Amino acid sequence: MNDASHEDRTLTPGAVRRRGLLVGAAGLAGAALLQGTTANRAEAATAQPAGTPLRVASGGRARASVLWWGGGSAEFAAAELRDYLHRITGVRLPLHALPAPGGDVQGVTGLVALHAGTGGRDGIPAASLADAGHELAGAPEDSFTLLGDDTCLLLTGNGDRAALYAVYALLERTGVRFFAPAFPAYEGHHEYVPKIRTLTLPAVRVTDRPGSPLRRQYAEEGFSHTAASLPPLLDWMAKNRLNTFVYPTDYLGLGVTTYDGVRDVLVRESGKRALRIETGGHGYDSFLPKTDYPQFYASGGPLFDIYNPEALAAYVAKVLAFLRGRPEIAVFDCWPPDVGAFQKPILDRYGSPANAESVVVNELVRVLREELPGVRVERIAYASTVRPPDPEYASDPEVIVDFAPYSRNYDGHLGDPATGANVPFANALRAWRTTHRGPLAMYEYYRRYRWRSLPVHPLATIAGDVGFESGLGIDGYGMYSEPGDWITYEHVQALFAALAWDGTLDADAFLDGYLRARFGDGAAEALRRYYDLTRFDPDTHGPAVLTTHYTQARAALQEATGQATGAGPRTLLDRLTRNLDIALADMRIGLAPAGSAELDTARREYRALVHRNRFNGVCLPNMQAWWRWNGPQGQAPYDDARIRQGVVDTYASPAAGFGNPGILVLEPGGDSVALDVEAQDVDFTGHSVHWSATAPDGILLEPASGTLRVRGTRGAAQRVAVRATADAAPGTQRITLDFRLADGTPLVPAEVVVGIR
């Protein structure tokens, strides 16, 4: 392993500093004292008797101050501590910045402290800093410590994020629970903050170290990620000790999910928390598109002519220019296109896809080492490149390898020899660990698009995976998310983040603690059955088996609902029940005979449920869901930019609407057919949505416009009678539904397909 710092410290004032990766931190040992620190705790003006707790608030008054110093996340961490303590006690503590250090403070990135008294004139005791230095000596980046007695509680650690991690760890000790990001669908129930009028903190001595240096969250295809969803997601990441967010440069090269589209908010919000930013992703062609550079695609396939020095240099130059203009980026994912095979001329030249990928990656590393040494490069071990390259094409040790076992089985963990489908992946992972001298990380699919938001919770598999991978010395973990169905996978996300920090975590005990904190003791046992009944991999179990389990899981949720108390648990149980209703409708499609009226009915029902719940945190209308309700006759390619853009735009809107059903069949001069125009609240602030319909000649609607009022999960619908005139021409037509807010703000239009027979 190469743990040397790759941090670029040569910056002009105001420039963005790239956050280093796998930094070896020096700790606080031997650091000089900050100005204003007290050499003797007894000198503190408001010191309390030794052995008593630190008083924070009582009688509606502040009894302590929040102090901070340094860069990275320190200032934000101090504000977070003050604000959460205010929410807990109703008292706002004074917040004071310490003076700049008067001497060398090697290893000190930032710190936060709770200090007895409200004057803010006393600094951090020298003994506390020395103690912290002892605790953190030799600890890896992101390690943090909580050291406190009756006069001062010091929160610090190694690296830019450590002070913030320490603050959140302290808040957890007061009873705060960070369950999920503050997405609108949670209606404020994303976390728990206790109410304690009198707060005292006992003496504490806790130091925590990460089990892996690279802990990531991916946006991946980005159907429901928006500028509004990123701040709460990054907030949750920091609270759960993840340190890197990955957003694609341009997913599939479609111009729909792009890094530059969210760059401003991503830089701002990650900067507060000192989170690293990673970008890139599938597709050399995002930087070297075939339409612009046809001369570099003589080999006739999806990859540019890697063996052509001019083509390779052009690709590297494009990436270099991109990174120069975005100094916040710490890691670049140099992945080939997401294709099943590389073209024959490239394979003839290099022997294997993994060898060919090495040629591109190693050349990019060589150039960046000279031009932008603060950026790390990542390659992916995936599909045809899942096994390592031949020794003569070995990856540069600076390269991060992301191992992505796409077609694995989730009924057993990756290292379990009894799960046959996983054995080749386990062997490939071992081969990478043996041959690659640099960082090796896992890219996992514990929430995956092809599952169509089904409630899949393979908790024992996740824990088994991390145990196996930790034994191999894996350096990082990551999985992707979508705000659109985060509630469905809430505990999966929480468990994976916790295991990324501590691979020895007892997953079953973690689940028990989660269930009791989230739903209460009375509902915990029923919820445990729900998680057990939804542990199955839907790629290896048919709809009949899954229907049985999902039906029983829904009954368990109903039982839990009867035992739960409080708005938070009931809100979550409502959402999880909605998700199971969608899952059961999905299974009915799988069980219906091909070509039957039953199948058509099942598809219409499934489409309506997905649309009605797409903003409730439990399902996502991604491409696989779109295929599910349209069937083989209504397929669109996976890279259909129009469908993707429509989904992305609806999640970025305050409200949305659709027509149900999405397909109507009319007879010329025949009876009218019912169409429901439905509207929904996307941001959960409440809206009046005006709609109007435009139909081609020969199709009549009554009414053709209206107003719907929506709030939260309460959508609204208006029935419309649709008929074809006697002279209507046979064929396929489309009704366009336009939506706007009361102030005239246009929303995303919807279409209804009309077949006239």
C-alpha positions in Angstrom: 0.0 0.0 0.0 1.1 3.5 -0.7 0.0 5.8 2.1 1.9 8.9 0.9 0.1 12.2 0.8 -1.1 13.3 -2.6 -2.2 16.7 -1.5 -1.5 19.8 -3.5 -0.4 22.5 -1.1 0.9 25.0 -3.7 -2.1 27.3 -4.1 -2.8 30.9 -4.6 -5.0 32.7 -1.9 -8.6 31.7 -2.3 -7.9 28.7 -4.5 -9.6 25.3 -3.9 -7.2 22.8 -2.3 -7.6 19.2 -3.5 -8.4 17.0 -0.6 -5.8 14.3 -0.4 -6.4 10.5 -0.4 -5.0 7.9 2.0 -3.0 10.6 3.8 -0.7 9.4 6.6 -1.5 11.8 9.4 1.2 12.9 11.9 -1.3 13.4 14.8 -1.1 15.9 17.6 1.9 14.5 19.3 4.5 17.2 20.0 2.3 20.0 18.6 2.8 23.5 20.0 0.0 25.0 22.0 -2.5 27.3 20.5 -2.5 30.9 21.7 -4.8 31.2 24.6 -4.4 27.6 25.9 -4.1 27.2 29.6 -1.2 25.3 31.0 -3.1 24.3 34.1 -6.8 23.4 34.1 -7.2 24.8 37.5 -6.6 28.3 36.0 -9.9 28.1 34.2 -12.2 30.8 35.6 -15.2 28.6 35.8 -13.6 25.3 36.7 -15.8 22.9 38.6 -14.7 20.4 41.3 -12.7 17.5 39.9 -14.8 14.4 39.0 -18.0 16.2 38.4 -19.6 16.2 34.9 -19.2 19.1 32.5 -22.3 21.2 32.7 -23.6 22.3 29.3 -27.0 23.8 30.0 -29.4 24.0 32.9 -32.3 26.2 34.1 -32.6 27.6 30.6 -29.1 29.0 30.6 -25.8 28.2 28.9 -23.2 26.8 31.2 -20.5 26.2 28.6 -19.0 27.6 25.4 -18.2 26.1 22.1 -14.7 26.8 20.9 -13.0 26.1 17.6 -9.8 26.5 15.7 -8.4 25.4 12.3 -9.3 24.6 8.8 -11.1 21.7 7.2 -14.5 21.1 8.8 -13.6 22.7 12.2 -15.7 25.9 11.8 -18.7 24.0 10.4 -18.3 21.3 13.1 -18.5 24.0 15.9 -21.6 25.5 14.4 -23.2 22.0 14.1 -22.4 21.3 17.8 -23.9 24.6 18.9 -27.0 24.2 16.8 -27.7 20.6 17.8 -27.2 21.4 21.5 -29.7 24.2 21.0 -32.2 21.8 19.6 -31.6 19.4 22.5 -31.7 21.9 25.4 -33.4 25.0 24.0 -30.3 26.9 25.0 -27.9 28.5 22.5 -24.3 28.3 23.7 -21.7 31.0 22.9 -19.5 30.2 20.0 -15.9 31.5 19.9 -13.0 31.1 17.5 -9.6 30.6 19.1 -6.7 32.8 17.9 -4.4 31.5 15.3 -1.6 29.3 16.6 1.5 31.2 17.6 3.9 28.4 16.6 4.3 25.2 14.7 1.2 23.0 15.1 2.2 20.1 13.0 -0.6 17.6 12.6 -3.3 19.9 13.9 -5.9 20.4 11.2 -8.8 21.6 13.4 -10.5 21.1 16.7 -13.7 21.9 18.5 -14.2 22.0 22.3 -16.9 22.4 24.9 -15.4 24.6 27.7 -16.9 25.3 31.1 -18.2 28.8 31.4 -19.5 31.2 28.8 -16.8 33.8 28.7 -14.8 32.2 25.9 -11.6 33.7 27.2 -10.0 30.4 28.2 -8.4 28.2 25.6 -7.7 24.5 25.4 -5.7 23.1 28.3 -2.2 22.1 27.4 -2.8 18.7 29.0 -5.8 18.0 26.8 -3.8 18.7 23.6 -1.0 16.5 24.8 -3.4 13.8 25.7 -5.0 14.0 22.3 -1.6 13.8 20.7 -0.9 10.6 22.6 -4.2 9.1 21.6 -3.8 9.9 17.9 -0.1 9.2 17.4 0.2 7.0 14.3 -3.5 6.8 13.7 -4.8 7.0 10.1 -6.6 9.8 8.5 -10.1 10.4 9.8 -9.3 9.0 13.3 -10.9 11.2 16.0 -10.8 11.5 19.7 -13.2 12.7 22.4 -11.3 13.7 25.6 -13.3 15.5 28.4 -13.6 16.2 32.0 -15.5 18.8 34.1 -13.7 21.8 32.5 -13.1 20.9 28.9 -14.2 18.4 26.3 -11.9 18.3 23.3 -13.0 17.0 19.9 -10.3 16.6 17.3 -8.4 14.1 15.2 -6.3 13.5 12.1 -7.4 15.2 8.9 -9.9 17.7 7.7 -13.0 15.7 8.6 -12.0 14.5 12.0 -13.4 17.3 14.1 -16.8 17.0 12.4 -16.8 13.2 13.0 -15.9 13.8 16.7 -18.8 16.3 17.0 -21.3 13.8 15.6 -20.0 11.0 17.8 -20.5 13.3 20.8 -24.0 14.1 19.8 -24.8 10.4 19.4 -23.7 9.9 23.0 -26.4 12.4 24.0 -29.0 10.3 22.2 -29.1 11.9 18.7 -29.7 9.4 15.9 -28.8 10.2 12.2 -31.1 7.8 10.4 -31.3 9.3 6.9 -30.8 12.4 4.8 -33.4 15.2 5.3 -35.2 14.4 2.0 -38.7 15.9 1.8 -40.5 12.5 1.8 -39.3 12.0 5.4 -41.4 15.0 6.5 -38.8 15.8 9.2 -38.5 12.3 10.5 -35.0 11.6 9.1 -33.3 11.8 12.5 -34.1 11.8 16.2 -33.0 14.6 18.6 -33.9 14.2 22.3 -35.2 17.1 24.4 -33.2 17.5 27.6 -33.5 20.7 29.6 -30.5 20.0 31.8 -27.5 18.5 30.0 -24.3 17.4 31.6 -21.6 15.4 30.0 -19.6 12.8 32.0 -15.9 12.5 31.6 -15.1 10.7 28.3 -12.0 9.2 26.7 -12.9 7.7 23.3 -10.7 7.4 20.2 -12.1 5.8 17.1 -10.3 4.8 13.9 -11.7 3.9 10.5 -11.4 0.4 9.3 -10.9 1.5 5.7 -9.6 4.8 4.3 -12.0 5.1 1.3 -15.7 5.2 2.2 -17.9 6.3 -0.7 -21.4 7.1 -1.8 -22.1 7.2 -5.5 -24.8 9.1 -7.4 -24.3 6.7 -10.3 -27.1 7.2 -12.9 -28.6 10.1 -11.0 -32.3 9.8 -11.8 -33.4 11.5 -8.6 -30.3 13.4 -7.5 -30.8 17.1 -7.7 -29.2 20.3 -6.5 -31.7 20.2 -3.7 -31.1 16.6 -2.7 -27.3 16.9 -2.5 -27.0 19.0 0.7 -29.0 16.6 2.8 -27.2 13.6 1.3 -23.8 15.0 1.9 -24.9 15.9 5.4 -25.9 12.3 6.1 -22.6 11.1 4.7 -20.6 13.2 7.1 -22.8 12.1 10.0 -22.2 8.5 9.1 -18.4 8.9 8.6 -18.3 8.5 4.8 -15.6 10.6 3.2 -16.0 10.6 -0.6 -18.9 11.5 -2.9 -18.9 10.3 -6.5 -20.8 12.1 -9.2 -20.4 11.1 -12.9 -18.8 13.5 -15.3 -21.6 12.7 -17.9 -23.4 9.5 -17.4 -23.5 7.5 -20.7 -22.5 10.8 -22.5 -26.1 11.8 -22.7 -25.8 15.2 -21.2 -28.5 14.3 -18.6 -26.6 13.5 -15.4 -23.5 15.7 -15.5 -21.0 16.8 -12.9 -21.1 20.4 -14.1 -24.8 20.5 -13.6 -24.4 20.2 -9.8 -20.9 21.4 -9.4 -21.6 24.6 -7.5 -23.7 23.0 -4.8 -21.4 20.0 -4.6 -18.3 22.1 -4.1 -20.1 24.3 -1.5 -21.6 21.5 0.5 -18.7 19.1 0.4 -16.3 21.9 1.2 -18.1 22.6 4.5 -17.7 19.0 5.6 -14.3 18.5 4.0 -15.6 15.6 1.9 -13.7 14.4 -1.1 -15.1 14.7 -4.6 -14.7 12.0 -7.2 -15.9 12.1 -10.8 -15.5 10.4 -14.1 -17.2 7.1 -14.7 -18.0 4.8 -17.7 -17.0 6.2 -21.0 -13.7 7.4 -22.5 -16.1 8.7 -25.2 -17.4 11.4 -22.7 -14.1 13.1 -23.4 -13.4 11.9 -26.9 -16.8 11.5 -28.6 -16.8 9.5 -31.8 -18.9 12.1 -33.6 -16.2 14.7 -33.0 -13.2 12.5 -33.5 -14.0 9.8 -36.0 -10.4 9.5 -37.0 -9.7 7.9 -33.6 -12.2 5.1 -34.0 -10.8 3.2 -37.0 -11.1 0.0 -35.0 -14.9 0.3 -35.3 -16.1 -0.1 -31.8 -17.1 1.8 -28.7 -13.5 2.4 -27.5 -11.2 4.8 -29.2 -8.0 3.4 -30.9 -6.0 2.9 -27.7 -3.0 1.8 -29.7 -3.0 5.1 -31.6 -0.6 7.4 -29.7 -2.3 10.4 -31.1 -5.8 9.2 -29.9 -4.5 8.3 -26.5 -2.7 11.7 -26.1 -5.9 13.5 -27.2 -8.0 11.6 -24.5 -5.4 12.3 -21.8 -5.3 16.0 -22.8 -9.0 16.3 -22.6 -9.1 14.8 -19.1 -6.2 17.0 -17.9 -8.0 20.1 -19.1 -11.2 19.0 -17.4 -9.4 18.5 -14.1 -7.4 21.7 -14.3 -10.6 23.6 -14.5 -12.0 21.8 -11.5 -9.4 21.8 -8.7 -11.9 20.4 -6.2 -11.7 16.9 -7.7 -9.6 14.5 -5.7 -10.2 11.2 -7.7 -10.9 10.7 -11.4 -12.6 7.4 -12.5 -11.0 6.4 -15.7 -13.5 3.7 -16.7 -14.1 2.3 -20.2 -17.5 2.4 -21.8 -20.1 0.2 -20.1 -20.1 -2.4 -22.9 -19.9 -6.2 -22.9 -16.9 -6.5 -25.2 -14.0 -4.5 -26.5 -13.5 -4.5 -30.3 -11.3 -7.1 -31.9 -8.4 -4.9 -33.1 -7.8 -3.7 -29.6 -8.0 -7.3 -28.2 -5.7 -8.5 -30.9 -3.2 -5.9 -29.9 -3.3 -6.3 -26.1 -4.7 -9.7 -25.4 -7.4 -8.8 -22.9 -9.7 -5.9 -22.0 -7.9 -5.6 -18.7 -4.6 -5.1 -20.4 -6.1 -2.5 -22.8 -7.6 -0.6 -19.9 -4.2 -0.6 -18.2 -2.7 1.2 -21.2 -5.1 4.1 -20.8 -5.1 4.3 -17.0 -1.3 4.1 -16.7 -0.7 6.8 -19.3 -3.2 9.1 -17.5 -1.5 8.5 -14.2 1.9 9.2 -15.8 0.8 12.6 -17.1 -1.2 13.6 -13.9 1.8 12.7 -11.7 3.6 15.5 -13.4 0.8 17.9 -14.1 -1.7 17.4 -11.2 -0.2 15.3 -8.5 -3.1 16.0 -6.2 -5.5 13.8 -8.3 -5.7 10.0 -8.0 -6.9 7.8 -10.8 -9.2 4.9 -10.5 -9.9 1.9 -12.8 -12.8 -0.5 -12.5 -12.6 -4.3 -12.3 -16.0 -5.0 -13.9 -17.5 -7.3 -16.5 -14.8 -8.2 -19.0 -12.1 -6.5 -16.9 -13.0 -8.2 -13.6 -9.8 -10.1 -13.5 -6.4 -8.3 -13.3 -4.2 -7.6 -16.3 -1.2 -9.6 -17.2 2.0 -8.7 -15.3 3.5 -6.7 -18.1 0.3 -4.5 -18.0 0.0 -4.2 -14.3 -1.6 -1.1 -12.9 0.5 1.7 -11.6 0.6 1.4 -7.8 -0.9 4.9 -7.6 -4.1 3.6 -9.2 -7.2 2.8 -7.2 -8.9 -0.4 -8.4 -12.7 -0.5 -7.8 -13.8 -4.1 -7.9 -17.5 -4.3 -9.1 -19.0 -7.9 -9.0 -22.0 -6.9 -11.1 -23.5 -10.4 -11.7 -22.9 -11.9 -8.3 -25.5 -13.6 -6.1 -26.8 -11.9 -2.9 -28.2 -14.9 -1.2 -24.7 -15.6 0.1 -21.6 -13.5 0.8 -18.8 -13.1 -1.7 -16.4 -15.5 0.0 -18.9 -18.3 0.6 -17.8 -21.3 -1.5 -21.4 -22.7 -1.2 -22.7 -19.8 -3.3 -21.3 -21.0 -6.6 -22.1 -17.8 -8.6 -19.8 -15.8 -6.3 -16.7 -18.1 -6.5 -15.3 -16.6 -9.7 -15.6 -13.1 -8.2 -14.0 -14.1 -5.0 -11.1 -15.7 -6.9 -10.8 -12.6 -9.1 -10.7 -10.3 -6.0 -8.0 -12.5 -4.4 -6.0 -12.2 -7.7 -6.3 -8.4 -7.6 -5.2 -8.3 -4.0 -2.2 -10.5 -4.9 -1.1 -8.6 -8.0 -2.0 -5.0 -7.4 0.3 -3.0 -5.1 -2.1 0.0 -4.8 -5.5 0.6 -3.2 -8.2 -2.0 -3.9 -11.8 -1.0 -3.1 -15.3 -2.5 -3.4 -18.1 -1.1 -5.6 -21.2 -2.9 -4.4 -24.8 -3.2 -5.6 -26.8 -3.6 -2.4 -29.3 -1.2 -3.9 -29.4 -1.7 -7.6 -31.4 -0.3 -10.5 -32.4 -3.7 -11.9 -34.3 -4.5 -8.7 -36.8 -1.8 -9.5 -36.9 -0.5 -5.9 -38.0 -4.0 -4.6 -37.5 -4.3 -0.8 -34.2 -6.2 -0.9 -32.3 -6.3 2.4 -29.5 -8.9 2.4 -28.1 -7.8 5.7 -26.3 -11.0 6.6 -24.7 -11.0 3.1 -23.5 -7.5 3.5 -21.9 -8.2 6.8 -20.4 -11.5 5.5 -19.0 -9.6 2.4 -17.3 -7.0 4.5 -15.8 -9.7 6.9 -14.4 -11.6 3.9 -13.1 -8.5 2.2 -11.6 -7.0 5.4 -9.6 -10.2 5.7 -8.1 -9.6 2.2 -7.1 -6.1 3.2 -9.6 -4.2 1.1 -9.0 -0.4 1.3 -12.5 1.0 0.6 -16.2 0.5 0.1 -18.9 2.2 -1.8 -22.4 1.8 -3.2 -24.8 4.0 -5.0 -28.0 5.6 -3.9 -31.1 7.4 -5.2 -33.1 9.8 -3.1 -36.2 8.5 -4.9 -36.2 5.2 -3.0 -33.9 5.9 -0.1 -36.6 5.0 2.5 -36.8 1.5 1.0 -33.0 1.0 1.6 -32.5 3.2 4.6 -31.1 0.5 6.9 -29.0 -1.1 4.1 -27.4 2.3 3.6 -26.8 2.8 7.3 -25.4 -0.7 7.8 -23.0 -0.4 4.9 -21.7 3.0 6.1 -21.2 1.6 9.6 -19.4 -1.5 8.3 -17.2 0.7 6.0 -16.0 2.4 9.2 -15.8 -0.7 11.3 -15.7 -4.1 9.6 -16.0 -6.0 12.8 -19.4 -4.5 13.6 -22.1 -7.0 14.7 -24.7 -6.5 12.0 -27.4 -8.3 14.0 -26.9 -6.2 17.1 -26.8 -3.1 14.8 -30.2 -4.0 13.3 -31.7 -4.6 16.8 -30.4 -1.2 17.9 -31.7 0.5 14.8 -35.2 -1.1 15.0 -35.6 -0.1 18.7 -34.4 3.4 18.1 -36.3 3.9 14.9 -39.6 2.2 15.6 -39.7 1.5 19.4 -39.5 -1.7 21.4 -43.1 -2.7 20.7 -42.7 -2.7 16.9 -39.1 -4.1 16.8 -39.9 -7.8 16.6 -42.4 -7.4 13.7 -39.9 -5.2 11.9 -37.2 -7.8 12.4 -39.5 -10.3 10.6 -40.0 -7.8 7.8 -36.3 -7.6 7.2 -35.9 -11.3 7.3 -38.7 -11.8 4.8 -37.1 -9.3 2.4 -33.6 -10.6 2.5 -33.9 -12.5 -0.8 -32.1 -11.7 -4.1 -34.9 -11.2 -6.7 -32.5 -12.2 -9.4 -32.4 -15.8 -8.1 -36.0 -16.2 -6.8 -39.1 -16.2 -8.9 -42.2 -14.1 -8.5 -44.2 -16.9 -6.8 -41.6 -17.2 -4.0 -41.2 -13.5 -3.7 -45.0 -12.9 -3.6 -45.2 -15.2 -0.6 -42.5 -13.5 1.2 -43.7 -10.0 0.4 -47.2 -10.8 1.4 -45.9 -12.0 4.8 -43.6 -8.9 5.1 -46.6 -6.6 4.5 -48.5 -8.4 7.3 -45.5 -7.8 9.5 -45.5 -4.1 8.7 -49.2 -4.0 9.5 -48.5 -5.6 12.9 -45.7 -3.1 13.6 -48.0 -0.3 12.7 -50.5 -1.4 15.4 -47.7 -1.4 17.9 -45.8 1.7 17.0 -46.4 5.1 18.6 -45.4 8.5 17.4 -45.4 10.3 14.0 -41.9 9.2 13.0 -42.4 5.4 13.2 -45.8 5.6 11.6 -44.5 7.8 8.7 -41.8 5.2 8.0 -44.2 2.3 8.3 -46.6 4.0 5.9 -43.8 4.4 3.3 -42.6 0.8 3.7 -46.1 -0.5 3.3 -46.5 1.6 0.1 -43.3 0.0 -1.2 -44.6 -3.5 -0.6 -47.8 -2.7 -2.5 -45.6 -1.7 -5.4 -43.5 -4.8 -5.0 -46.6 -7.1 -5.0 -47.9 -5.3 -8.1 -44.5 -5.9 -9.8 -44.8 -9.6 -8.9 -48.3 -9.8 -10.5 -46.7 -8.8 -13.8 -44.3 -11.7 -13.4 -47.1 -14.2 -12.6 -49.6 -13.1 -15.3 -49.7 -15.2 -18.5 -48.1 -13.7 -21.6 -50.4 -11.7 -23.8 -53.3 -11.9 -21.3 -55.7 -9.2 -20.2 -54.5 -10.0 -16.7 -51.0 -8.9 -17.7 -52.2 -5.7 -19.2 -54.1 -4.9 -16.0 -51.1 -5.7 -13.9 -48.9 -3.4 -15.9 -51.4 -0.5 -15.6 -51.7 -1.1 -11.9 -47.9 -1.2 -11.4 -47.4 2.0 -13.5 -50.0 3.9 -11.5 -48.5 2.8 -8.1 -45.0 3.7 -9.2 -46.1 7.2 -10.4 -48.2 7.9 -7.3 -45.3 7.0 -5.0 -42.3 8.2 -7.0 -41.8 11.2 -4.7 -42.6 9.4 -1.4 -39.1 8.0 -0.9 -39.9 4.3 -1.8 -39.6 3.8 -5.5 -37.9 5.2 -8.6 -39.3 5.2 -12.2 -35.9 4.3 -13.7 -35.4 2.5 -17.1 -36.0 -1.0 -15.6 -39.3 0.2 -14.1 -40.3 1.8 -17.4 -39.6 -1.5 -19.2 -41.7 -3.3 -16.6 -44.9 -1.4 -17.1 -44.5 -1.1 -20.9 -43.6 -4.7 -21.7 -41.6 -6.0 -24.6 -43.7 -4.1 -27.2 -43.0 -0.7 -25.6 -39.3 -0.9 -25.0 -36.8 2.0 -25.3 -33.0 1.6 -25.3 -31.3 1.9 -21.9 -29.6 5.1 -23.1 -32.8 6.8 -24.1 -31.9 10.4 -23.1 -35.5 11.7 -23.5 -37.0 9.3 -20.9 -34.1 9.9 -18.5 -34.3 13.6 -18.8 -38.0 13.5 -18.1 -37.4 11.6 -14.8 -34.6 13.9 -13.8 -36.6 17.0 -14.5 -39.6 15.8 -12.4 -37.4 15.3 -9.4 -36.0 18.8 -9.8 -39.6 20.3 -9.9 -41.7 21.4 -7.0 -44.7 19.4 -8.2 -45.5 17.0 -11.0 -48.4 15.3 -12.8 -49.2 12.4 -15.1 -52.1 10.7 -16.8 -53.4 7.3 -15.7 -53.6 5.0 -17.6 -50.7 5.9 -19.9 -52.2 4.1 -22.8 -55.9 4.5 -24.0 -57.6 2.5 -26.8 -60.5 4.3 -28.5 -63.1 3.3 -31.1 -64.1 5.9 -33.7 -67.5 7.2 -32.6 -67.5 4.8 -29.7 -68.0 5.3 -26.0 -65.7 7.6 -24.0 -62.8 6.1 -21.9 -61.8 7.4 -18.5 -58.5 9.1 -18.0 -57.4 10.3 -14.6 -55.1 13.4 -14.6 -53.1 13.2 -11.4 -50.8 15.7 -9.6 -48.3 15.2 -6.8 -46.3 17.3 -4.4 -42.5 16.8 -5.1 -41.0 19.0 -2.5 -43.7 18.5 0.2 -44.5 22.1 0.6 -48.0 22.0 -0.9 -49.1 23.3 -4.3 -52.0 24.2 -6.5 -51.4 22.5 -9.9 -53.2 23.8 -13.0 -53.4 21.3 -15.9 -54.5 21.5 -19.5 -54.7 18.8 -22.2 -53.9 19.2 -25.9 -55.3 16.4 -28.1 -54.9 15.9 -31.9 -57.8 16.2 -34.3 -60.4 13.6 -33.8 -59.9 13.2 -30.0 -62.2 15.0 -27.6 -61.6 15.5 -23.8 -64.1 16.7 -21.2 -62.9 18.6 -19.2 -59.7 19.7 -20.9 -58.3 21.6 -18.0 -58.6 21.9 -14.2 -56.8 22.6 -10.9 -55.6 20.1 -8.4 -54.3 20.8 -4.9 -51.6 18.5 -3.5 -49.6 18.3 -0.2 -47.1 15.7 0.9 -48.3 12.2 0.1 -51.8 13.5 -0.6 -52.0 13.7 -4.4 -55.1 14.7 -6.3 -56.8 13.5 -9.5 -59.5 14.6 -11.9 -61.5 12.2 -14.1 -61.5 13.1 -17.8 -63.7 11.5 -20.5 -61.8 10.8 -23.7 -63.5 9.8 -26.9 -62.7 9.6 -30.6 -65.0 11.3 -33.2 -66.6 9.2 -35.9 -64.1 10.5 -38.5 -61.0 10.0 -36.3 -58.1 8.4 -38.3 -56.9 5.0 -37.1 -53.4 4.9 -35.7 -51.4 6.0 -32.7 -51.8 9.5 -31.3 -50.7 11.4 -28.2 -52.4 13.6 -25.7 -50.1 16.1 -24.1 -50.8 17.1 -20.5 -49.3 20.4 -19.5 -48.9 21.4 -15.8 -48.1 24.7 -14.1 -48.2 26.2 -10.6 -50.5 29.0 -9.6 -47.8 31.5 -10.3 -47.4 30.3 -13.8 -44.2 28.2 -13.2 -44.3 25.4 -15.9 -43.8 21.8 -14.7 -42.8 18.8 -16.7 -45.4 17.8 -19.3 -46.7 14.3 -19.6 -48.0 12.2 -22.5 -50.8 9.7 -22.9 -50.6 7.3 -25.8 -53.9 6.9 -27.7 -54.6 4.0 -30.1 -57.5 4.5 -32.4 -58.8 1.3 -33.9 
